Amino acid sequence: MPSVYAYEQPDGRDKVDHPHHERSFATPVTLHQVRSCDPEAFHRASEEWDKVGTAISAARSTVVDVLSALQEGWSGDAADLGRRALKELLDEMSIAEQEMEAAQLTLSTAATGLALARRWVAEADDLAHANSLTINEDGDIGYPAWTSGNDPDGDTESRRLAGIAGDIRNLLKAATAYAATVSSTAGHELDRINNAVDYRKLDDWTKRVVSEDLAGARDMAKAIGGEGGVLLPPDPYDRGSGDYATESPTDADRRLKATLGAGIAGMPFAAGGTHASENMAHYLSGTGEPLKLNVEDMLKEIPDFQESVATTLDGNIPGWEAEALAEYRRTGKPVALVQQTGWQPMSATPESSKDWFYAVGSFHYNTEAKVEVKPPASPGAPPEVTVTYKTHVRDRYNWDNGKSTDVPGVGQVTDRDIQRLHKTGLAREFDMGGASDARTEKL
């Protein structure tokens, strides 16, 4: 399959101070690893996390009762400190309770996924045994020691075995690719949950991140099970400027907002595009409403982004195709499996696109693909396989602390000063996202 998104190339905000790290696709899994994995161990771990979550829930209820009993009849500094400590404890226990549920769901789904991978391997073993074929540890197929010579029946048998060997290879490739997806997705979600131990305060940011962990865990079965339409959340956004409108604006804050507003008109000329100015204008509007990103423009105008999407797809499609063919062979019916690459980190740089550098800076993308298998158009032909894909992008418009930015059309401004506009209610951070057009390729 040719590399996708082959656009012709034309002749932010977040300052990039780290090299781009690309998690292009899941780490390969060997046939031996699939055979030796124990899905029941994941089920047992899931049950243990469920017990922990139940215990935390019961303990949290006790703390709620204690706090309620202390609300009346206790005053003074010690009372205020005591109630504050209990409320902080409640926050931590609420976070832990939700994350324990997320861990339980993630492990349970991983167990189901690995069991399916092992079933495909077992089907391949049965198929090989029934036809006197052998499966080597590297997945290669061994044929029985016979020679057809000029015997027409021998040639027919050779062709039949070659077809069966192809089915076995598809089953094995599907099993190892699917197990790699399950392992990578579950591992990524468990990493997110592990990071939650640092959360102490159930503020708006933490509520969003924790709810995304739980929603992602609930959707994992769909995301890796081919049901489609579900995109697991990306890595948690950074905390940005903090809580909105918690400080009083100064005259300097108001002057900065006026300066940035006036500079919007000159941004397209200095940045070479309109996206940075549009996003700055939305920030200064103070609505905080989500903003739609033009992902088609991002792919055309950020060469590294287009290349990363193509490389990630090319690395995933062979495994997806094998899974779809294995399911087609098992059911004998048309198959449509929806897959996704998982959220990948990406950055626009001033060298690649100054406009997008100031408009989004660093962001995450996830390519979703539907792999379809249909019966062959004519007897004896292979099944028809197509893939339809689109790329989703998500980001949070905020400003990094401790940096300064040469804002096009305005000049040098510290990110801390721009952050203050959010803190003082003169501007507001917002979520951004969008998807590319869908494209279809025949495999």
C-alpha positions in Angstrom: 0.0 0.0 0.0 1.4 3.4 -0.8 2.0 5.9 1.9 -1.2 7.8 2.7 -1.7 11.6 2.8 0.6 12.2 -0.1 -0.2 15.9 -0.4 2.0 18.3 -2.4 3.8 20.5 0.1 3.6 24.3 -0.3 6.8 26.3 -0.9 2.3 28.7 19.1 1.9 29.1 21.0 3.5 26.3 23.1 7.3 26.7 22.7 8.9 23.4 21.7 11.8 22.7 24.1 11.9 19.0 23.8 12.6 16.6 20.8 9.5 15.1 19.2 8.8 11.6 20.6 6.7 9.4 18.3 4.9 6.3 19.6 4.2 5.1 16.1 2.5 1.8 16.8 2.3 -1.0 19.3 5.5 -2.9 20.3 5.5 -6.2 18.4 4.4 -9.3 20.2 5.8 -12.8 19.4 3.9 -16.0 18.8 5.6 -17.5 21.9 4.3 -14.6 24.1 0.8 -15.0 22.9 0.9 -18.8 23.6 2.4 -18.3 27.1 0.3 -15.3 28.3 -2.4 -16.0 30.9 -5.6 -14.0 30.5 -6.9 -15.4 33.7 -4.1 -13.6 35.6 -5.5 -10.3 34.3 -9.0 -11.4 35.4 -7.7 -12.1 38.9 -5.9 -8.8 39.0 -9.1 -7.0 37.9 -11.0 -8.7 40.7 -8.4 -7.5 43.2 -8.7 -3.9 42.0 -12.4 -4.2 42.3 -12.1 -5.2 45.9 -9.8 -2.2 46.6 -12.3 0.2 44.9 -15.1 -1.2 47.1 -13.0 -0.7 50.3 -12.2 2.9 49.3 -15.9 3.6 48.6 -16.8 2.3 52.1 -14.0 4.3 53.7 -15.0 7.4 51.8 -18.6 7.0 53.1 -17.2 6.9 56.7 -15.2 10.1 56.1 -18.4 11.8 54.8 -20.2 10.8 58.0 -17.4 12.1 60.2 -17.3 15.4 58.3 -21.1 15.8 58.5 -21.0 15.2 62.3 -18.3 17.9 62.7 -20.1 20.6 60.8 -22.1 21.6 63.8 -20.8 22.2 67.3 -17.2 22.8 66.4 -15.7 26.2 65.5 -12.4 28.0 65.6 -9.1 27.6 63.8 -8.7 24.0 64.7 -12.2 23.2 63.4 -11.4 24.9 60.1 -8.1 23.0 59.7 -9.8 19.7 60.6 -12.6 20.2 58.1 -10.2 21.3 55.4 -8.0 18.2 56.0 -11.1 15.9 55.8 -12.2 17.6 52.6 -8.8 17.1 51.1 -8.9 13.4 52.1 -12.3 13.1 50.5 -10.9 14.5 47.3 -8.1 12.0 47.3 -10.4 9.1 48.0 -12.9 10.2 45.3 -10.0 10.2 42.8 -8.7 6.8 44.0 -12.2 5.3 43.8 -12.7 6.3 40.2 -9.2 5.3 39.2 -9.6 1.9 40.8 -12.7 1.3 38.7 -10.8 2.4 35.6 -8.0 -0.1 36.5 -10.5 -2.9 37.0 -12.2 -2.3 33.7 -8.8 -1.9 31.8 -7.5 -5.2 33.2 -10.8 -7.0 32.5 -10.8 -5.8 28.9 -7.2 -6.8 28.4 -8.0 -10.3 29.7 -10.8 -10.6 27.1 -8.6 -9.3 24.3 -5.7 -11.7 25.1 -8.1 -14.6 25.3 -9.3 -13.8 21.7 -5.7 -13.7 20.5 -5.0 -17.1 22.0 -8.2 -18.5 20.4 -6.9 -17.4 17.0 -3.6 -19.2 17.7 -5.6 -22.3 18.8 -7.6 -22.2 15.6 -4.4 -22.0 13.6 -2.9 -25.0 15.5 -6.1 -27.0 14.8 -6.0 -26.1 11.1 -2.4 -27.1 10.9 -2.8 -30.4 12.7 -5.8 -31.4 10.6 -3.7 -30.9 7.4 -0.4 -32.3 8.6 1.2 -28.9 8.6 3.5 -27.6 11.4 3.9 -24.1 12.8 7.4 -23.0 13.7 8.1 -20.5 16.6 8.7 -17.7 14.1 5.3 -18.3 12.5 6.6 -20.0 9.4 4.6 -23.0 8.1 6.2 -26.5 7.6 4.8 -28.8 4.9 4.6 -32.6 4.9 7.4 -34.4 3.2 5.9 -35.6 0.0 6.7 -34.9 -3.7 4.0 -34.3 -6.3 6.1 -35.0 -9.4 3.9 -34.9 -12.4 0.9 -36.2 -10.5 -2.1 -33.8 -11.2 -3.6 -34.9 -7.9 -0.4 -33.9 -6.1 -0.4 -30.4 -7.7 -4.0 -30.0 -6.6 -3.1 -31.0 -3.0 -0.2 -28.6 -3.0 -2.3 -25.7 -4.0 -4.9 -26.7 -1.4 -2.2 -26.8 1.3 -0.8 -23.5 0.2 -4.2 -21.9 0.6 -4.6 -23.4 4.1 -1.1 -22.2 5.0 -2.1 -18.7 4.0 -5.2 -18.9 6.3 -2.9 -20.1 9.1 -0.5 -17.2 8.6 -3.4 -14.7 8.7 -4.6 -16.2 12.0 -1.2 -16.0 13.5 -0.5 -12.5 12.2 -3.9 -11.4 13.5 -3.2 -12.9 16.9 0.2 -11.3 17.4 -1.0 -7.9 16.0 -4.1 -7.9 18.1 -2.2 -8.9 21.3 0.2 -6.1 20.6 -2.7 -3.6 20.4 -4.3 -4.9 23.6 -1.0 -4.8 25.4 -0.1 -1.3 24.2 -3.6 0.2 24.8 -4.0 -1.4 28.2 -0.5 -0.4 29.2 -1.0 3.2 28.1 -4.3 3.4 30.1 -2.7 1.9 33.2 0.1 4.5 32.9 -2.5 7.2 33.0 -4.1 5.7 36.1 -0.7 5.4 37.8 -0.1 9.1 37.3 -3.3 9.8 39.2 -1.6 9.1 42.5 -0.2 12.6 42.2 -3.6 14.2 42.2 -4.6 15.7 45.5 -7.2 18.3 44.8 -10.5 17.5 42.9 -10.5 20.8 41.0 -12.0 21.2 37.5 -8.8 20.1 35.8 -8.5 16.9 37.9 -12.2 16.1 37.4 -11.8 16.2 33.7 -8.6 14.1 33.6 -10.0 11.5 36.0 -13.3 11.3 34.2 -11.4 10.8 30.9 -9.5 7.9 32.6 -12.7 6.3 33.6 -14.4 6.9 30.2 -11.4 5.5 28.4 -11.4 2.4 30.5 -15.2 1.9 29.8 -14.6 2.3 26.1 -11.6 0.1 25.8 -13.7 -2.9 24.8 -15.0 -1.0 21.8 -11.7 0.6 20.9 -9.9 -2.7 20.6 -12.9 -4.9 19.8 -13.7 -3.5 16.4 -17.1 -2.0 17.3 -15.9 1.4 16.1 -16.5 5.0 16.7 -14.7 5.2 20.1 -11.5 7.1 20.5 -9.7 6.7 23.8 -8.7 10.0 25.4 -5.1 11.3 24.8 -2.6 12.0 27.6 -3.8 14.4 30.2 -3.4 18.1 29.2 -1.1 20.1 31.3 -2.7 22.3 33.9 -2.3 25.4 31.8 -2.7 28.7 33.6 -4.8 27.3 36.5 -8.3 28.2 37.6 -10.2 30.7 35.6 -11.0 34.3 36.9 -9.5 33.8 40.3 -7.5 37.0 40.4 -8.3 40.7 39.9 -7.1 42.2 36.6 -4.6 45.1 36.6 -4.2 48.0 34.2 -1.2 46.1 32.8 -3.4 43.1 32.1 -6.0 45.2 30.3 -3.3 46.9 28.2 -1.8 43.5 27.2 -5.3 42.3 26.1 -5.8 45.4 24.0 -2.3 45.0 22.5 -2.9 41.4 21.6 -6.3 42.2 20.2 -4.9 45.0 18.0 -2.0 42.7 16.9 -4.4 40.0 15.6 -4.8 41.9 12.3 -1.1 41.6 11.6 -0.6 38.0 12.6 -1.5 36.4 9.3 1.1 38.4 7.5 3.8 37.7 10.1 2.9 34.0 10.6 2.0 33.1 7.0 -1.5 32.0 7.8 -4.7 32.8 9.6 -5.0 30.0 12.2 -2.8 31.6 14.9 -4.8 34.8 14.7 -8.1 33.0 14.8 -7.1 31.0 17.9 -5.8 34.1 19.7 -9.0 35.9 18.9 -11.0 33.0 20.4 -8.8 33.0 23.5 -9.4 36.8 24.0 -13.1 36.4 23.4 -13.3 34.7 26.8 -16.1 32.2 26.0 -14.0 29.1 26.6 -16.1 27.2 24.0 -14.4 24.4 22.1 -12.9 25.4 18.8 -12.9 23.2 15.6 -9.4 22.7 14.1 -8.9 22.4 10.3 -7.0 19.1 10.3 -6.9 19.0 6.5 -4.9 22.3 6.6 -2.7 20.9 9.4 -1.8 17.8 7.3 -1.0 19.9 4.2 1.0 22.6 6.0 2.9 20.6 8.7 5.1 18.1 6.7 6.3 16.2 9.8 2.7 15.7 10.8 1.7 14.2 7.4 4.8 12.0 7.5 4.1 10.7 11.0 0.5 9.9 10.1 1.6 7.9 7.0 4.3 6.0 9.0 1.9 5.1 11.8 -0.7 3.9 9.4 1.8 1.9 7.3 3.0 0.2 10.5 -0.5 -0.8 11.7 -2.4 -1.7 8.5 -0.8 -5.2 7.9 -1.9 -6.3 11.4 -5.4 -4.8 11.0 -5.8 -6.5 7.6 -4.8 -9.9 9.1 -7.3 -9.5 11.9 -10.1 -8.7 9.5 -9.2 -11.7 7.2 -9.1 -14.0 10.3 -12.6 -12.8 11.3 -13.8 -13.2 7.7 -12.5 -16.8 7.6 -14.1 -17.6 11.0 -17.6 -16.2 10.1 -17.7 -16.6 6.3 -19.5 -13.2 6.2 -18.4 -9.7 5.3 -16.4 -8.0 8.0 -16.0 -4.4 9.1 -13.5 -3.8 11.9 -12.8 -0.3 13.2 -9.3 0.2 14.5 -7.2 3.2 15.8 -3.6 3.9 16.2 -3.9 5.4 19.6 -3.1 9.1 20.5 0.4 10.1 19.3 2.2 13.2 20.4 3.2 15.7 17.7 4.5 19.3 17.5 4.4 22.0 14.9 7.7 23.9 14.7 8.5 27.4 13.4 10.5 25.7 10.6 7.6 23.5 9.5 4.8 26.0 9.9 5.1 29.3 11.9 1.3 29.7 11.7 0.5 26.3 13.3 3.4 26.7 15.7 1.6 29.7 17.3 -1.9 28.3 16.7 -1.4 24.9 18.4 2.2 24.2 19.2 2.2 20.6 20.6 -0.8 18.4 20.1 -2.1 14.8 19.9 -3.5 12.9 17.0 -5.2 9.5 16.5 -6.0 7.9 13.2 -9.2 5.8 13.1 -9.6 3.2 10.3 -12.4 0.9 9.2 -11.0 -2.3 7.6 -13.7 -4.1 5.5 -13.5 -7.6 3.9 -16.0 -8.6 1.3 -16.4 -11.8 -0.7 -14.4 -12.0 -3.9 -15.9 -10.6 -7.0 -15.3 -13.9 -8.9 -14.8 -17.5 -7.8 -11.3 -18.3 -6.9 -10.3 -14.7 -6.4 -9.1 -13.4 -2.9 -11.5 -11.5 -0.7 -11.8 -7.7 -1.3 -10.1 -5.7 1.4 -10.4 -1.9 1.8 -9.4 0.6 4.5 -11.1 3.9 5.2 -9.4 6.2 7.6 -9.4 9.7 9.1 -7.1 11.5 11.5 -8.4 13.2 14.7 -6.5 16.0 16.5 -7.0 17.2 20.1 -5.3 20.0 22.0 -5.8 22.5 24.8 -5.1 26.2 24.0 -3.0 27.4 26.9 0.4 28.9 27.5 3.5 27.4 29.1 5.0 28.9 32.2 8.5 30.3 32.4 8.8 31.2 28.7 8.5 34.1 26.4 7.0 34.2 23.0 7.6 36.4 20.0 3.9 36.9 19.1 3.5 37.7 15.4 2.3 41.3 14.9 2.9 42.1 18.6 6.5 41.3 19.6 8.0 39.7 22.6 5.5 38.8 25.3 6.0 36.5 28.3 3.8 33.4 28.5 3.2 34.2 32.2 1.6 37.6 31.2 -0.6 35.9 28.6 -1.6 33.3 31.3 -2.7 36.0 33.6 -5.5 37.0 31.1 -7.0 33.6 31.9 -6.5 33.9 35.6 -8.1 37.3 35.7 -11.0 36.5 33.4 -9.9 38.7 30.5 -9.4 35.6 28.3 -10.1 31.9 28.7 -8.4 28.7 27.7 -10.3 26.2 25.5 -10.2 22.7 24.0 -9.5 22.4 20.3 -10.2 19.4 18.0 -11.2 18.2 14.6 -10.9 15.4 12.1 -9.5 15.1 8.5 -11.6 14.0 5.6 -12.1 10.2 5.2 -10.0 8.4 2.6 -10.4 4.9 1.2 -7.6 2.6 -0.1 -7.9 -0.8 -1.6 -5.4 -3.3 0.0 
